[in-house]
Amino acid sequence: MRFQRATQAVTLAGFVALMAWAGYPYHEGLAVDFFLRLDPLIGVGTIVGSRSFPLALLPGLILLLAALVLGRVFCGHICPMGTTIDVLRYAVGPRRDPPAKSASYEATNRFRSWKYLILAAILAAGVAGVSLVHLGSPLSLVTRLYALCLHPLALMAGDWGLSWGAPLFGAVGLDELAYIQVSKRLFATNLFVAALFCGIGLLAYWQPRFWCRNLCPAGALLALFSPRALFRRVISDECTGCNRCVRECPTGAIRDDPSLTVHSECIMCLHCRELCPEAAVSFGPHWSKGESSLAGPDPTRRGILMAVAGGVITAGLLRSGLSQPRLSDKEGGLVDPELIRPPGALPEAQFRTVCVRCGECMRACPTNTLQPIWLLAGLEGIFSPVMTPRQGACATNCNVCGKVCPTGAIRDLPLIEKQHAKVGTAWINRRNCLVWEQDKKCLVCDECCPYKAISLRPVAGLSHLAPFVLANQCSGCGYCENKCPVEGQSAIRVNIIGEIRLASGSYQEKAKEYGLLFRKRDGFADGLSPGALDPPDTAYPVESQGMEPGNLQRGFTDE
């Protein structure tokens, strides 16, 4: 097996394993978002856009410095995106290798500058305060593929396998397998993500590693640091000029003269060394400085200026749109009432800037409530996560979304803090409610509420007790909406009224300041791990003092 194939197999297996562990219960001390932190575009783009320096993104910056020595070894051996592209190309089938003259660097240089222009546009938009990292980050894109597309398919395949194999289990003495149930996962936008990668795979069939050669802005960043990498391709005098290396170089980094290499385009795959019949190719330290003619793609000044202007104008248009985020708690804005962010999410403007839409939080969410959105938050918020209570509630004993977020868009909160991070307030649509509209007995919302935020009261004209929401006890978790027995749209729904979004500070203290009381119902369980994960009642220390209506947050009622 080629050395590159071995390293790719190991790193892809590690990537998939970490993603599988990125779930509930969370394994403390395990950096499940390690690969996302390695992406230099996520690191640089987030730092530029947020005007901050999260230490969690330091691995991506270290990788950039390592490119000064090792070149683009990350692209050739570690990046799951590159490995996935190679797998897709192999699955489609081999394409007849082009002649050397059409495979050399000179012959395939037409689109290479695009990745630099995309990088310039993303960084310019970041300077203007809008993050477009999610549109070009290879780790964000490939994590989205595995989390939103391949993971649900794998679960579905496992469920089908158990169903079809059930008649055979008894015959081989494995009756217990018949009782295994595989939970299915449902995600929005998954078809679009799958179609995007089909397109990337088709481009790779037409030209190997088309994405890495021409479009990847993270590859452009690494290329800027590796034109004179210390470890590089070296050709000895044994070279006969057969040009086999030129024909089979996956990124077309070798010139018409096979002894010359554009090192900023070389991904250090070692393929040319392994196939050279004369063993004339080696990789190692090389100190020669006489290679000034081997510079990589050189985008025109006009192209760079247009890319920068495009990024800035795009940022301006997004921020001047009708669905622009609120820039502070005191500002209003047209915000969709169903834009319910996960507990601990940063204030909206910061959240959209820092979130890279990788899908890691959605993959990790045990109840499947976190979903990517289309235009609910405008174009700027596309693919970002929101809670979908009708699909699943936010489990009170789970804080895994903040732990797996690589950029801190969702704060890593202790469980008690997360339980006080109010995401909204439930309200009752009386026209849909079985009690209010049809005078039928129904206690579901009251029975499933973990914080006793539903009050059942007699109402004139109704023979059964009717539900009311106690806003100062409702965290917006969505259990009531999820369990409501009404078909179609739930009779009780959560919206963002009363949400608390803090970039720093304590949610417990803020809840106490607003007079909120989140006291868990005795014996309530999430159902995630029966009987094992319910903390004692002492985990909810907020007392009932200061609960007068005048102390409630603006927009609350005491009913």
Secondary structure, 3 states (H helix, E strand, C coil): CCHHHHHHHHHHHHHHHHHHHCCCCCCCCCCCCHHHHHCHHHHHHHHHHHCCCCHHHHHHHHHHHHHHHHCCHHHHHHCHHHHHHHHHHHHHCCCCCCCHHHHCCHHHCCCCCHHHHHHHHHHHHHHCCCCCHHHCCHHHHHHHHHHHHHHHHHHHHHHHHHHHHHHHHCCCCCHHHHHCCCCCCCCCCHHHHHHHHHHHHHHHHHCCCHHHHHHCHHHHHHHHHCCCCCEEEEECCCCCCCCHHHHHCCCCCECCCCCCECCCCCCCCCHHHHHCCCCCEEEEECCCCCCHHHCCCCCCHHHHHHHHHHHHHHHHHHHCCCCCCCCCCCCCCCCCCCCCCCCCECCHHHHHHHCCCCCHHHHHCCCCCEEECCCCCCHHHCCCEEECCCCCCCCCCCCHHHHHCCCCCECCCCHHHHCCCCCCEEEECCCCCHHHHHCCCCCHHHHHCCCCCEEEECCCCCCCCEEEECHHHCCCCCHHHHHCCCCCCCCEEEECCCCCCCCCCCHHHHHHHHCCCCCCCCCCCCCCCCCCCCCCHHHCCCCCCCCCHHHCCCCCCCC
